[in-house]
């Protein structure tokens, strides 16, 4: 009834990483995150806002090294969250066109 090679599941780590299929740089995103882009995008934006706020607090206390660290982390998270939120919109436009 079931043949030994009848499985449709992805084989190994490479097969898992390549499902679902996604183009170009989007392959860098973890597959589980790719399936839930809006949630992870909103989480990254929230985390980036908290990190940026921590950077501003560090600036107010004159701790410039930590301020730079938190501001860079905040900026990267905000950019990543924005990117995550724009991926579903760009995919829908490609499919509609």
Protein Blocks (a to p, Z undefined) as FASTA:
>chain_A
ZZfklcfbdehjklmmmpccdehjllmpcfklmmmmmlmmmmmmmmmmmmmmmmmmmmmn
opaklmmmmmmmmmmmmmmmmmmmmmmmmmmmmmmZZ
